Amino acid sequence: MRLSFPLVAGAVLIGVISGNAIFGPPLQKYWAEKQQQQEAAKEGQTGTT
């Protein structure tokens, strides 16, 4: 069975949109916390040297 390009493109688009809707907010929260930890670590390193 051959899949047509518009069918595959539509499926990819739906997957990206639904994945962003499902996983977007938790990932944004995770990366915000991760960035805060890295900034705190940088401040700790510059303060001790």
N, C-alpha and C positions, 0 to 999 in steps of 0.2 A: 504494500500500500504506500503510495507516495503522498506526502503532505505538501500542500501548496504553501507558497511563501506568505500570502496574506493570513492564512490560518495560523501558521507558526508565529508570525509577527503579532497577531492578535492575542495569542496565548501568552507570549512573553510579556506583552504590555499589561494584560490582566494580572499576571503573576507578580510583576514589579509593583503595580499599584496596590494589590492586596497585601503583598509582603510588607510594603512601606506602612500601610495602615495598621497591620498587626504588630510588627516589630519596631516601628519607628520610635514611638515614645519611650519604651524601655531602653533602646539603644542610645537615644539622646541623653537619657538620665545617666546611663552607665558612663558614657564618654565625658559628660560634664563632671562627674565624680572623679574619674580617672585624671582629667586635666587638673582639677583642684589638688589632687594628691601629688602630681608631678610638680606643680608650682610650689607647693609647700616643701617638697623635697629640695627644690632648687634654692628656696629661701633659707632652708636649714643648712645647706652646704655653703652658701656664701656667708652665712653668719658665723660659721665655725672656723673658717680659714682666715 
